[in-house]
Structure formats: C-alpha cells, structure tokens
Amino acid sequence: MTTISDDQVVVIEGGMGSMLQSQGMPEGYCPMQFNLDMPDVIIKIHQAYQEAGADVALSNTFGGTRAKLTDYGLQDHLSDINRAGVRLARCSGASLVFGDIGPCGMVLQPLGQATFDDAYSQYREQADALLLEQPDALLIETMVDIADARCAVIAAKDAVAASGYSRIPVFISCTFGSQGRMELSGTPPEVAAIILESVGADGVGINCGVGPELMAAWIRRMADATELPLFVQPNAGIPFLDEEGHTIFPGTPSEMSACSLDYLEAGAQFIGSCCGSTPEFTRAIVEAVAGKRVCPRPTCASQSVRLASPRSMVALGVHEPARIIGERINPTGKKDLAAELHAGSMSLVRRFAQEQLAGGADLLDVNVGTPDIDEANVLVQAVHVVQSLVDIPLVIDTVDACALEAALKAYPGRALINSVNGEKGSMDRVLPLAKRYGAAVLILALDEQGVPEDVPARLAIVQRVRESAHLMGLADSDLVIDMLTMAAATDAQAPDVTLEGTHTIAEWGLATVLGVSNVSHGLPQRSLLNAAFLSAALAGGLSGAIINPNISVVRDAVNIHNARTEPADYQTACADWHQAFAFASERAAACVREMAGDSSVATKRDEISIDPEQALRTAILCGDAQAVSALVDKVIEGGRTSTACVEEVLTPALNELGDAYNRGEAFLPQLITAGDAMKVAVARCKDYMAQDTADDGTGCIIFCTVKGDVHSIGKDICIALLESQGYVVADLGVDVDSLKVLEAARSQHAKCVCLSALMTTTLAAMKETVLLLQSELPGVPVMVGGAVVTEEWARSVGAGYSDNAIHCAEEVRAVLGS
C-alpha cells in the first residue's frame, strides 16, 4: 500500500452505481458484469474521479459475494468479476486501489436464518479473489448489522493472513439510520467502533444511509472510542422518489464541501461520497480539504477493558466505576435450570437475565455446563436468547473450547471469556480464540498445580499468562484478572491472600474481578459476609464483582463504593471484613455448642469425669482435638471396647453434626474441625486395637480429582471425614489420569475408588475412569461426586453418587458394609 502519513487527508472516489446509471445501464443488469463485458466503461468512470482529485479508487465489486452474484446467475464468474474489478481500478491510474466488499445479503441468527459460518464463507471467498490482484486495502462498506460487519472483518483478516500480503489493511464502514444506529442491529457508532476494532479492523467509518449533515456528530463519537483511522462517505443527500418513481438525491457538491470540513474537525482521515454522488462531489471535497491536515485526536489508550453488546458498552478498569457481573445463569447447584437446559427450554435463562438486569447487573455471565448436554448448541441458544433480551455485554463462561468458539461466533459483541488459566493447554485453547473473535479474557490465578496459597505464586501465574497473551497479540486492555476467592471456612487466611493479590494487580493498572460468594461457603449470614469481603476488595481496587445482583446487601456494597466522593480506606475495609468473619465464625460455633447441650463447650477436665461418653461427644462436636485422646481413654476404661467407641460414640456424634450441616444449622468450619478431632480420637482408639490399621477391616479407599480438573477442596473435605471415621485413604491428588487410578487401585488392593470433578468438561475423563475400573476391577465399587455431577449421570455410568462430604462417608460405609 502506498504510504499514507497519519495526518494526511485521503479522498475516496464517489458513487459507481449513479455513474453507471448515467451511462444507460439497463434495469436489472448487474453493475459488476461491466467488469467483464464493458471494462472500458468502468475504467473511464474511475478516471473521471481521478481527474476530480480522488486518491482512492474503489473496485466495482460491491456485490461480489456468491450470494449476491447468484441473483444474476453470475456465481460461477465470482473470481473473474472480483479480480477484474481490482485490475480495472488499477488501470485508471489511481494512487490507491481498495477492493470493495458490500453486504452479502444474509441475515445472521437470531435475526435471520444464516449462521456465522454461512456469512463467513461468502466474505472469505470474495476477499480471497480480490487479494489475488493485491489491492492496497480491502474496504467493507454499507454494513447495517454489527453481526454481519464483524463476521466480514474476521473473514477478510483471515484472507489477508492466508494470502501472504500481511501489509494489506482491512477497513470497514457502517451505515446508520437517522437515529444514529445501525438499522438492523441498533448499534451506535462508538459501540460499532469498539467491536470492529476488537476483531482487527484497521480503520472504521460511516457511509451511505443519510446525507452529509448528520455524520460529523457520529464520527466524533467514533473518534472518542477508537484511535483507528476514520472514514466518512455520505450520500448526496437523503434520497426520495419523484412522481415518476425515479430516485432523486437532492444534495449538492457545495453542501458536501462544507460538511467535509466538519468531518476533518471531527477526526476523519478518509473522506468521500456515496450513493447519488458524481465526480463533481469529489472535486468539491478535494477543494475543501486542499492543504488541510487531519486534526489531532486525544488518545484513547487505556488499560480499561471495554466490553460491548450489540447496543451498549461497559468498561472495566481501575479508573472506572465498579461493575456487577450477574452470576445466576449457571446450572451448577440449580437443578431446575439444569433440567430446563436438558429439555431445551430457555425460560429460566430468560427470567434470570431479566431479573439480574433489573437488579443492576452491568454484565451477565452465561454458563450452561451440565452433564450430558450438547454444550456448544445450548450455549449458542442461550447467547441468542440473552442478547435479544438485554443490552448489557455478556461473559461467556465455559471451559469447552468447541462451545466457546461456537458462542463467540454467535455473539455479535465484544465478550469477556471466562476463563483461561496458567495451564499450557488452557492458554493454547483460549488465547487464540480471544484474539480471533475480539474477546477479552479473564485470567485465573491457577495452573496445573492448583491454586497457590500465597500471593507471589498467584502473581507469577498471572504474569505468565499475561506474557503469553501479549505474544498472541492481546494487550493489557484485553485482560481481566481473577485472583480467586477461596472459602474462609476452610482457611481463614485465604481471603487475605485474595485481597492482597487483587490490590497488587490493581496497582499494576490491570482490571480485576472476583467471584464473591465462595468466601462465605459453609458459614452463617452469607450475604453480610459477602458484602463485607466485597467492600474490602473494592477498596483495594477491584473492578468488578461476580455476584447475584438481586441480593440487595451485596449489590449495595458496589453502589456505595461507586457513590463515594473519596476512596475508601483499604486497611479499614479489610478490618471490617475480619470483624464480620469473626462474628460469623463465633455464631457458627455457638450453634454447635447449643447442639452439644452446653453453651460453654463443656470439655474442661473437671466436668468430663461425670459422663466421659457425653464429654467425648461434646468434644467431637466442638472440634476439641486436644481433649479427645484423654476422653477416649476414659470411655475405654469405663468398659467400652475401642471398636464400640468408634461405632457407638464417635461416629454418631459426627453424623449428628453432618445432619445439622445438611439442614443449614451447622457450617463448614465446624465440620472440618470436628473431622480433625475425630481423626485424633479414632487414632487413639486404634492404639487399643489388636490388628494393624491397614487391616482393620475398613479397607483402603482411593480418592482423586479426575484428569483435566485441578480442584481439590471437595476431595480434601471428603478425605478428612473418611479418615476421621477410621478409613485408610490414598489421596492421588488432582488431574489424575485413569490409568494411574487403576494402577493405584490394584497395587493398594482398594476396596473402593472415589472420583471428584468440578468442571463439566472433565465428566468425560470421569466416565472413562469409571468404565476402566469396572472393566479391570469389576468387584471394586466406584463413587463419583462434585459440583457438576448429578445422581442421574452417576447412575448412567454405573457409579455410586454422593452430593456432599457427609453423604460420601455414608455411601462409602454403605457399600463397604463397615
């Protein structure tokens, strides 16, 4: 391409159709057939524009897609027509030749029947043909639907990459109605600019649709949204039909001349004219801009992440208001939603979308991952449904690469992908899709080894993924960081790690989000805890929260933060969180003390001598691991056998707590501490047993998280409870291959194998492991569980099932008969 300086004004030639009509083109004749039948006519029109001063000739290929040419029976001549169009423009002596691409005529889903792939093939075929003649650029123009425009840019960029002529830019110009929106998709100029820049457009602009007067204001809105070169090509006035049915364009060259100066001031670099215009309009533009330079534009560069629906945009970043990401469209833990998705119904998806919008959500997370579902198909359906109901941008939430690509094709905005992590396979799958489809991407601070316990290790993962994203061509303004919220109930220090890491990332200038609700898992007063934790994170620079916006106390934490005129004090907010957590923990402990029948914990030495068995039960319920060994001694001294102590005192106490947990009357911290006390008590009982621990009749249990899944919290809790009841458990860890599970089960003479999975995409690995064990070790029962596993799915593969840690221990006891 001939070099164009950043401040050089470039004039594009005017209308081709109006000129061909003036040459007597017959009604119903294909304008592009001139390229083959009357090439001299096309060359002369280009030359007339060059003589008027145009810098750019547009190839006579506006309707050069297969679908458009089929209307004239010319589809078999597609390559010849497009190639000839570029050659004829070159023959005119133009300084620059742009290969011209118009709409393919298809309407994409959900507005029409065409798929992304249908339209893509149309644009790709035409672009491939044009590029064979090496134009100086490709110009896609007169686009009225952002989905169609986005698809055309992706196809054209792919064609350029495949051609080997990487220097050839792809420009795109959209058509807006009198209300300043693309007629089919309702997209305003600034949103169109953001979406089209995200998929690689090298310049954006406005053409056709209306006369010249309205376009200056619209181009200013584009200039505020992008630093790309801007195009303006208005019609020669707004057309009307005369009494004889002829189309009349009332505009004049002088009007075009005056408006051209407005376009320059608004930031346009490429100025031309469209329907109804002639070389006289081009001459007027050239005279108006003679000696002028493109006006400087303020920089738009920012690390804020701009996300867009077809009709609106939202920015995430340290200098933006905190945003709410609605989390409810996710079947995990929602049996009704999972059932509807399986049945092909989108009723709850619609309801959740509308409720969350009404609740104040700025973005909506869309996840349809549930066992035995065609996730790619269902996710596309959900995306279509939600985008038709709400104007806010979407977060595409899936770890299935096929489903992710299908959804990114279907979504005509700039989505946020949830998510990528530090595992090489994850980066290899997700980052190229983010780049190709113009999406931002959420980086999770975890890798093959799981979630690090300290801030530096999490930051190292984030930086590694960030560097890989940069190599893929993504910028910091394409990245959002999630430092991962862990349950305070299982590790009281974990939330501090999350808060500190988020604060550090914000100081780097990067956008951050957190899923909030996990912090209160297993604790009372969850909403208040979530709000306190969220307030601390917001004070530390959090950009967005993944929450249920219909829970007012949590939503209000965001609104209060955004309403502040002065920044909240981070240290004070963290202290408030700690106070709330301490209060919730004390309340949870009080619930257990009440269950134990003693509001003062009742494990002091001067009290336990009265009834050692009751005191031992109380110590288990209260998690008093220091007291239980001595209490076991007293119980056995009182006449109980060690086996009876486990079966008749210890196990019933833990079962009682488990029942209370299931009713919501006890909470996760108490379950874990009781499990720890139980392990100490059982170990003391074993000191009295004659046989070795490994031969105590309970057998060895193999436990792991399946291949592809690095989550461990559910597995770890189950193991703790199983061990507390005297079982010997071999923990194989996370991301365990099926063959490794089989080898361990054989070598350790397993009497049961337990498998965990928290990700829909790892259900296939779980099924593979179950079937392998059933084939090779048919007498060994297999149990499965995890957030995405249902009882129906477990039965379908012939496995046992438990939905939580308490039930896991109960089911294992049942299948082993111990």
Secondary structure, 3 states (H helix, E strand, C coil): CCCCCCCECEEECCCCHHHHHHCCCCCCCCHHHHHHHCHHHHHHHHHHHHHCCCCEEECCCCCCCHHHHHCCCCHHHHHHHHHHHHHHHHHCCCCEEEEEECCCCCCECCCCCECHHHHHHHHHHHHHHHHCCCCCEEEEEEECCHHHHHHHHHHHHHHHHHHCCCCCCEEEEECECCCCCECCCCCCHHHHHHHHHHCCCCEEEEECCCCCCCHHHHHHHHHHHCCCCEEEECCCCCCEECCCCCEECCCCHHHHHHHHHHHHHHCCCEECCCCCCCHHHHHHHHHHHCCCECCCCCCCCCCCEEEECCCCEEEECCCCCCEEEEEEECCCCCHHHHHHHHHCCCHHHHHHHHHHHHCCCCEEEECCCCCCCCHHHHHHHHHHHHHHHCCCCEEEECCCHHHHHHHHHHCCCECEEEEECCCHHHHHHHHHHHHHHCCEEEEECCECCECCCCHHHHHHHHHHHHHHHHHCCCCHHHEEEECCCCCCCCCCCHHHHHHHHHHHHHHCCCEEEEECHHHHCCCCCHHHHHHHHHHHHHHCCCCEEEECCCCHHHHHHHHHHHHCCCCCCHHHHHHHHHHHHHHHHHHHHHHHHHHCCCCCCCCCHHHHCCCHHHHHHHHHHHCCHHHHHHHHHHHHHCCCCHHHHHHHHHHHHHHHHHHHHHHCCCCHHHHHHHHHHHHHHHHHHHHHCCCCHHHCCCCEEEEEEECCCCCCHHHHHHHHHHHHCCCEEEECCCCECHHHHHHHHHHCCEEEEEEECCCHHHHHHHHHHHHHHHHHCCCCCEEEECCCCCHHHHHHCCCEECCCHHHHHHHHHHHHCC
